[in-house]
């Protein structure tokens, strides 16, 4: 596929632009820190997002399916889910990739008449967005379960402190 060769050729630029889009969903100071701080221990969130975004882009270039890429998507979604991103905000990084790729490759896609390949890649990314939403939903369910258990445990503890038995 010609489009995959173009993606490989422009991968560093696409990845850099995509990461900028992802990090720009945070406040300006946080975005700068996440993008510029290279120490994995000082910036585990930035490192996780960068590493997994690169794996996702590599997987798309190689034609891997959603099952193979879900582990990388989940790592990013976990971060965004606990940071109280809305579902749309949490999965928007997939759509951002679509925009970045088209911005970077539109002239070549037009010049080489690669619109059919672009539509296939776009469908793959749409499937990844749906997968990401499903992952987000499962993570939110787990978070709510943990919160409910924590409330239940706190109530039991308070009842014991007050000298009452739990029902």
Buried (B, 14 or more C-beta within 10 A) or exposed (E): EEBBEBBEEBBEEBBEBBBEBBBBBBEEEBBEBBBEBEEEEEBEBBBBBBBBBBBBBBBBBEEBEBEEBBEBBBBBBBBBBEEEBEBEEBBBBBBBBBEBBEEBBEEBBEEEEBEEBBEBBBEBBEBBBEBBBBBBBEBBEEEEEEEEEEEEEEEEEEEEEEEEEEE
